[in-house]
Amino acid sequence: MEAGEQAINKRTGKKFEEGEAVTAEEMFWCASCRPCADGYPNHCEKLQEIGFSCDGAFAEYVKVDSRYIWSLEELKRVYKGDDLFLAGSVVEPTSVAYNAMIERGGGIRPGDNAVILGGGPIGLAAVAIMKKAGASNVILSEPSEPRAKLGKLMGADHIINPFKENFAERVLDITGGLGAKLYLEATGLPDKVWANIEQSIWEGKMINSTVVIVARSDKKIPVTGEVFQVRRASIVGSQGHSGHGTFPRVISSMASGMDMTPLITKKIALDEVPENIVLLRTDRTECKITCLF
C-alpha cells in the first residue's frame, strides 16, 4: 500500500508504512451525522458501501480513506505470502459475525450454548467466534452437506439438518433441556425458522436468551410475545461491522489461532468474477469465492 501524510495506523498511532499489509472496512461512514456522533457508524445516515454504492475492489488499486484501514502486520506470524492477504479478505465477513454475536448479541460466558441458523459465510464465521469465546455447544442448523462439513471444520460441535430433524428437539437434546444463550438468524428465511427458535426458547430452561437477526430479509416474522415475556428473552437486529473495536479484535483473534481461511472454498481470476457471482446465487456448494490478482 501507499499512504498519505495523515494516514495514521490506529494500532501504533504512527503513519502507515509504505508496503504495509492492510485490510479495509467495506462500509464508509461519514463521522459527522447523528448515528456516527453517537458511536454507531454501522447506521450512518450517509453510509456508502464499497462495491455497491461506490466503486469496488475488483481492481489492481483502490483508494480508501485511512479511517477505514486496519493493519494486518499482526497476522504475519501466522500467515505467509498470499495466505496473509487471503486471511485479510475474510476479516470483513468475520467482523459482521462478531458484531452480531458479541456487540449486538452481548456475547456469552464460557460454558454457554450457541445456535447458528444458516451456514453461509456469516453463520460459519459466527461458529468460529462462539467456539473461540468458549461455548460449550456450538450448534449449526444447515441442510447443505458441503456447508455442514465446513461448519464442523470451523468449530461446530453439532449439526442439525432442519429438513430431516426436529430443530427444537435436537437443540434441547444436545443441551440437556437447557437451550441456548444466543441464537443467530443467518438464513434470511425468518418466516420459516422462527417457530423453531421460539419452541427452543419456550421449552428450554434457559432464561435471558437473545435472538440476533443478521440476515437481511423483508419477510414478516411471526413473533409470539408471550414467549419472550415469560422466558425474559430478547430480539436484536445487527447490521455491519464497523466501530466498537471489532476489526482489530477479529484480527487479533485470528492471530491467536482462529483460522478463518477455510471459509474461502474457491479462488478465481478477475475475468472469472461475473460467472461466479451468478454461481453464488444458484449453487450453495461454495462458501466464499475470492478473486486473486
C-alpha positions as CSV (number, residue, x, y, z in Angstrom):
1,M,0.0,0.0,0.0
2,E,0.9,3.7,-0.3
3,A,-0.1,6.1,2.4
4,G,-0.7,9.8,2.6
5,E,0.7,12.0,5.3
6,Q,-2.4,11.8,7.5
7,A,-2.9,8.1,7.1
8,I,-2.4,7.0,10.7
9,N,-2.2,3.4,11.8
10,K,-4.7,3.1,14.7
11,R,-2.7,0.3,16.3
12,T,0.6,2.3,16.5
13,G,-0.5,5.9,16.4
14,K,2.0,6.4,13.7
15,K,1.8,6.8,9.9
16,F,1.2,3.7,7.9
17,E,4.4,2.5,6.3
18,E,4.5,2.1,2.5
19,G,4.1,-1.6,1.6
20,E,2.3,-2.5,4.9
21,A,-0.3,-5.2,4.6
22,V,-3.7,-3.9,5.4
23,T,-7.4,-4.7,5.0
24,A,-10.4,-2.2,4.8
25,E,-13.8,-1.9,6.2
26,E,-16.5,-2.2,3.5
27,M,-18.8,0.5,5.0
28,F,-17.8,4.1,4.5
29,W,-19.3,6.1,7.4
30,C,-19.2,9.9,7.5
31,A,-18.3,10.5,11.2
32,S,-20.5,13.6,11.3
33,C,-24.2,12.5,11.3
34,R,-26.1,11.8,14.5
35,P,-25.7,8.0,14.5
36,C,-21.9,8.4,13.8
37,A,-21.6,11.0,16.5
38,D,-23.5,8.7,18.9
39,G,-20.9,6.0,18.2
40,Y,-23.0,3.9,15.8
41,P,-21.1,4.1,12.4
42,N,-22.9,1.0,11.1
43,H,-26.1,3.1,10.9
44,C,-24.5,6.2,9.3
45,E,-27.1,8.4,7.5
46,K,-24.7,8.9,4.6
47,L,-23.5,5.3,4.5
48,Q,-21.7,4.2,1.4
49,E,-20.6,0.6,0.6
50,I,-17.6,-0.2,-1.5
51,G,-18.6,-2.4,-4.4
52,F,-22.3,-1.3,-4.0
53,S,-22.8,2.4,-3.9
54,C,-19.3,3.3,-4.9
55,D,-16.5,1.7,-6.9
56,G,-15.4,-1.7,-5.6
57,A,-12.1,-3.5,-5.2
58,F,-12.1,-5.6,-8.4
59,A,-9.1,-3.6,-9.5
60,E,-5.4,-3.6,-9.0
61,Y,-5.5,-0.5,-6.9
62,V,-8.3,1.1,-4.8
63,K,-8.2,4.4,-2.9
64,V,-9.7,4.3,0.7
65,D,-9.6,6.8,3.5
66,S,-7.3,5.7,6.3
67,R,-10.1,5.8,8.9
68,Y,-11.3,2.5,7.3
69,I,-7.9,0.8,7.1
70,W,-6.6,-1.8,9.6
71,S,-3.1,-3.3,9.7
72,L,-2.6,-7.0,9.0
73,E,1.0,-7.0,10.4
74,E,-0.1,-8.9,13.4
75,L,-1.1,-11.8,11.2
76,K,2.4,-12.2,9.7
77,R,3.4,-14.6,12.4
78,V,0.6,-17.0,11.3
79,Y,0.2,-16.4,7.6
80,K,2.9,-16.1,4.9
81,G,2.8,-14.9,1.3
82,D,-0.6,-14.8,-0.4
83,D,-2.1,-16.5,2.6
84,L,-1.7,-13.2,4.6
85,F,-4.0,-11.4,2.1
86,L,-6.4,-14.4,1.9
87,A,-6.7,-14.1,5.7
88,G,-7.2,-10.3,5.3
89,S,-10.0,-10.8,2.9
90,V,-12.2,-12.7,5.5
91,V,-11.7,-10.1,8.3
92,E,-14.8,-8.2,7.0
93,P,-17.3,-11.1,7.0
94,T,-15.9,-12.3,10.3
95,S,-16.4,-8.8,11.7
96,V,-20.1,-8.9,10.6
97,A,-20.5,-12.1,12.6
98,Y,-18.5,-10.6,15.6
99,N,-20.7,-7.5,15.6
100,A,-23.8,-9.7,15.6
101,M,-22.7,-12.2,18.3
102,I,-20.6,-10.1,20.6
103,E,-21.6,-6.5,20.2
104,R,-25.3,-6.7,19.4
105,G,-26.0,-10.1,21.0
106,G,-24.0,-9.4,24.1
107,G,-21.7,-12.4,23.8
108,I,-21.6,-15.4,26.0
109,R,-20.0,-16.7,29.1
110,P,-17.7,-19.7,28.7
111,G,-19.8,-22.8,29.0
112,D,-22.9,-21.3,27.4
113,N,-24.6,-22.7,24.3
114,A,-25.0,-21.0,21.0
115,V,-27.1,-21.9,18.0
116,I,-26.4,-20.6,14.5
117,L,-29.1,-21.0,11.8
118,G,-27.6,-20.8,8.3
119,G,-24.2,-21.9,7.1
120,G,-23.3,-19.0,4.8
121,P,-20.1,-17.0,5.4
122,I,-21.6,-15.0,8.3
123,G,-23.1,-18.0,10.0
124,L,-19.9,-20.1,9.7
125,A,-17.8,-17.2,11.0
126,A,-20.2,-17.0,14.0
127,V,-19.5,-20.7,14.6
128,A,-15.7,-19.9,14.9
129,I,-16.3,-16.9,17.1
130,M,-18.6,-18.7,19.5
131,K,-16.0,-21.6,19.8
132,K,-13.3,-19.0,20.4
133,A,-15.5,-17.4,23.1
134,G,-15.8,-20.7,25.0
135,A,-19.2,-22.0,24.1
136,S,-19.9,-25.5,25.4
137,N,-22.0,-26.5,22.5
138,V,-21.9,-24.6,19.2
139,I,-24.9,-25.9,17.1
140,L,-25.2,-25.2,13.4
141,S,-28.5,-25.7,11.6
142,E,-27.7,-26.2,7.9
143,P,-29.3,-28.6,5.3
144,S,-26.5,-28.3,2.8
145,E,-24.0,-31.1,3.2
146,P,-20.9,-29.1,2.0
147,R,-21.8,-26.2,4.2
148,A,-22.4,-28.6,7.2
149,K,-19.0,-30.2,6.7
150,L,-17.4,-26.7,6.6
151,G,-19.3,-25.9,9.8
152,K,-17.6,-28.8,11.5
153,L,-14.2,-27.6,10.3
154,M,-15.0,-24.1,11.7
155,G,-15.7,-25.5,15.1
156,A,-19.4,-26.6,15.2
157,D,-19.9,-29.3,17.8
158,H,-23.2,-30.4,16.4
159,I,-25.0,-30.1,13.0
160,I,-28.8,-30.1,12.6
161,N,-30.4,-30.8,9.3
162,P,-33.7,-29.0,9.6
163,F,-35.1,-30.8,6.6
164,K,-34.6,-34.2,8.3
165,E,-34.7,-33.5,12.0
166,N,-36.9,-31.6,14.5
167,F,-34.8,-28.5,15.2
168,A,-36.1,-27.7,18.7
169,E,-36.0,-31.3,19.9
170,R,-32.4,-31.6,18.7
171,V,-31.3,-28.3,20.4
172,L,-32.9,-29.4,23.7
173,D,-31.5,-32.9,23.5
174,I,-27.9,-31.6,22.8
175,T,-28.1,-29.1,25.6
176,G,-29.8,-31.4,28.2
177,G,-33.0,-29.4,28.1
178,L,-31.4,-26.0,28.7
179,G,-31.5,-24.4,25.2
180,A,-29.1,-21.7,24.1
181,K,-28.0,-18.3,25.3
182,L,-27.5,-17.0,21.8
183,Y,-29.5,-17.8,18.6
184,L,-28.3,-16.3,15.3
185,E,-30.8,-16.0,12.4
186,A,-28.5,-16.1,9.4
187,T,-30.7,-17.9,6.9
188,G,-32.6,-15.0,5.5
189,L,-35.8,-17.0,6.0
190,P,-37.1,-15.9,9.3
191,D,-40.7,-16.7,8.4
192,K,-39.6,-20.4,8.0
193,V,-37.3,-20.8,11.1
194,W,-38.8,-18.5,13.7
195,A,-41.3,-21.0,15.1
196,N,-38.4,-23.4,15.8
197,I,-36.4,-20.8,17.6
198,E,-39.4,-19.9,19.8
199,Q,-40.1,-23.5,20.6
200,S,-36.5,-24.0,21.7
201,I,-36.7,-20.9,24.0
202,W,-40.2,-21.8,25.3
203,E,-39.4,-25.4,26.1
204,G,-35.8,-24.9,27.3
205,K,-34.8,-24.0,30.9
206,M,-32.6,-21.0,29.7
207,I,-33.7,-17.6,30.8
208,N,-32.5,-14.4,29.1
209,S,-31.8,-16.0,25.6
210,T,-31.1,-13.5,22.8
211,V,-32.0,-13.9,19.2
212,V,-29.9,-11.9,16.8
213,I,-31.2,-11.2,13.3
214,V,-28.2,-10.7,10.9
215,A,-29.6,-11.9,7.6
216,R,-31.4,-9.3,5.5
217,S,-35.0,-10.1,4.7
218,D,-38.2,-8.2,4.2
219,K,-40.2,-11.2,5.4
220,K,-42.6,-10.7,8.3
221,I,-41.5,-12.6,11.5
222,P,-44.3,-14.3,13.3
223,V,-43.3,-13.3,16.9
224,T,-45.1,-14.7,19.9
225,G,-44.7,-12.0,22.6
226,E,-45.7,-14.4,25.4
227,V,-42.5,-16.5,24.7
228,F,-40.2,-13.5,25.0
229,Q,-42.0,-12.1,28.1
230,V,-42.2,-15.4,30.1
231,R,-38.7,-16.5,29.2
232,R,-37.3,-13.0,29.5
233,A,-35.8,-13.3,26.0
234,S,-34.7,-10.6,23.6
235,I,-34.6,-9.9,19.9
236,V,-32.0,-7.6,18.4
237,G,-31.1,-6.6,14.9
238,S,-27.5,-6.5,13.7
239,Q,-26.0,-4.6,10.7
240,G,-22.5,-4.0,9.6
241,H,-19.0,-4.5,11.0
242,S,-17.7,-1.0,11.9
243,G,-16.9,0.6,15.2
244,H,-16.6,-0.9,18.7
245,G,-13.1,-2.1,18.1
246,T,-14.5,-5.0,16.0
247,F,-11.9,-5.1,13.2
248,P,-8.8,-5.1,15.4
249,R,-10.3,-7.7,17.8
250,V,-11.1,-10.0,14.9
251,I,-7.5,-9.6,13.5
252,S,-6.1,-10.3,17.0
253,S,-8.3,-13.4,17.4
254,M,-7.1,-14.7,14.0
255,A,-3.5,-14.0,15.0
256,S,-4.1,-16.1,18.1
257,G,-5.4,-19.2,16.3
258,M,-8.9,-18.5,15.0
259,D,-8.3,-19.5,11.4
260,M,-11.0,-18.1,9.1
261,T,-9.4,-19.0,5.8
262,P,-11.3,-22.3,5.4
263,L,-14.3,-20.0,4.5
264,I,-12.5,-19.5,1.2
265,T,-13.6,-22.5,-0.9
266,K,-12.7,-21.2,-4.3
267,K,-10.1,-18.8,-5.8
268,I,-10.6,-17.2,-9.1
269,A,-9.0,-14.7,-11.5
270,L,-10.6,-11.3,-12.3
271,D,-12.1,-12.4,-15.6
272,E,-14.0,-15.2,-13.8
273,V,-15.8,-12.8,-11.5
274,P,-19.1,-12.3,-13.4
275,E,-19.8,-16.0,-13.8
276,N,-19.0,-16.8,-10.2
277,I,-21.3,-14.0,-9.0
278,V,-24.1,-15.8,-10.8
279,L,-22.8,-19.1,-9.3
280,L,-23.1,-17.9,-5.7
281,R,-26.8,-17.1,-6.3
282,T,-27.6,-20.5,-7.7
283,D,-25.2,-23.0,-6.1
284,R,-24.6,-23.5,-2.3
285,T,-21.6,-25.7,-2.8
286,E,-19.1,-22.9,-2.5
287,C,-18.9,-20.6,0.6
288,K,-16.5,-17.7,0.0
289,I,-15.1,-17.1,-3.5
290,T,-12.0,-14.9,-3.5
291,C,-10.6,-13.1,-6.5
292,L,-6.8,-13.1,-6.7
293,F,-4.5,-10.8,-8.8
